[in-house]
Amino acid sequence: MKKVWNAEEKLAYERELQAKGLKYIAGVDEVGRGPLAGPVVCAAVIMPLDATSIIEGIDDSKKLSAKKREELSEKIKQTAIAYTIVEIDEKTIDEINILEATKLGMKRAIETLSITPETVLTDGNMTIDIKSPQKSVIHGDALSYSIGAASIIAKVYRDNLMDEYAKQYPRYAFEKNKGYGTAAHIQGIKEYGLCPIHRRTFTKNF
């Protein structure tokens, strides 16, 4: 039987930090490391952690339906103490590689928050060049409320962006694949070549 998480179970990392007297805890995550086209998008968010402000249903954005993500994204943005969303474009990804582009996006997202976080929870296992203390959480988008919130707003933002790019470049079905290397997308590249938002370092084989 599938386990249904409630929000409090995803707050273990945040509650541990709160117990040390910390108030402004940021979660940061990225979406779009793997696609052949479009930017990597990073989001940072500081959520209120009092019982009356907790949003039920926050999870790894990949586990949620598009409709649920849209609903939660609006709630998160309305409720957040502070949030930022940053794009790192395909040209930068080609210049510095996707890992460094992701770190750069996370750094910019954290540093442009309107409130400086007292600590930062990051998804995965990477160290970001920031002044705030940080803690990496493997599978953080599924295990941490704050990282999950960041993953949702980043995912909704990037999906909507790729839908707009689909109107500009209709030959690649970006509205369906969001830039990932599906059969239809790869066929589009083979037939029509690359468009301006393709990552050249990701599409050498085509």
Secondary structure, 3 states (H helix, E strand, C coil): CCCCCCHHHHHHHHHHHHCCCCCCEEEEEEECCCCCECCEEEEEEECCCCHHHCCCCCCCHHHCCHHHHHHHHHHHHHHCCEEEEEEECHHHHHHHCHHHHHHHHHHHHHHCCCCCCCEEEEECCCCCCCCCCEEEECCHHHHCHHHHHHHHHHHHHHHHHHHHHHHHCHHHCHHHHCCCCCHHHHHHHHHHCCCCCECHHHCCCC
